[in-house]
Amino acid sequence: MNELNLKGKVAVITGGAGIICSEMAKSLANQGVKTVILDLNKDAAVSVALAIEKEFKTASIGVSANVLDKTSLQAAKNEINEKFGPIDILVNGAGGNSPAATTKQERMEGTGNNKMEETFFGLQTEGFDKVFDLNFKGTLLPTMVFATDMITKKSGNIINISSMNSFRPLTKIPAYSAAKAAINNFTQWLAVHFSKTGIRVNAIAPGFLLTNQNRFLLIDEKTGELTARGKKIINGTPMERYCVPEELTGTLLYLVSDLSRFVTGVVIPVDGGFSAYSGV
């Protein structure tokens, strides 16, 4: 008996070729879930799917789609339904930050001695829009498309990927923090909206991992050492290290399984104690 009751289910993981979500896909495959690696990069998605099939002997496919294009997502859903049938699980993992939505200064100087282009006033709306849309609309639109199968089946699980920035915004990254806070609110709203349909909606808020999107802020390119910002994060994390992707999978499996069948509308931190620590 599979105590998690996941074997044979179909999961779509957006951003599935990325560092975090490819690990999540593997953890689902290890429970017998058919995984769909959905990514803008088709080659990367296919590569992850092939590796999953080889390691876990469970069906997996790589599908290309743009999470900001509903037509693209609908085409992907048609392909998924044709190959695997209706979708049971959606992991909204597509997201990330960008230097274009990042201030160079952490805080403005009260003396007035500021380079305005390095502060909030130097942010370009295009960069802000890009990051906010990728994280928030990149969760909203896939849910609109893929959750329709769950409505028909009267069962399903949606897992949104939030961030510790959603609770305590970090300096420099206002767009990313705002988008993740919006995801928390959306998770709660949708959980209530879907509460009588058999669909549960929850979120995971990872602590700090080294990813392709944040490496430029946390690691000095020349020395390979932690930047001052990277050191602040480690000092603010009681376990004094970064999270690794595998450490998110236990929470994922709990939330998509029958072990949590009365849990909906929650955002669970997996953060090494960051949210509990005042710095003193």
Secondary structure by P-SEA (a helix, b strand, c coil): ccccccccbbbbbcccccaaaaaaaaaaaaaccccccccccaaaaaaaaaaaaaaccbbbbbbbbccccaaaaaaaaaaaaaccccccbbbcccccccccccccccccccccccccccccccccaaaaaaaaaacaaaaaaaaaccaaaaaaaccbbbbbbbcccccccccccaaaaaaaaaaaaaaaaaaaaaccccbbbbbbbbcccccccccccccccccccccaaaaaaaaacccccccccccaaaaaaaaaccccccccbbbbbccccccccccc
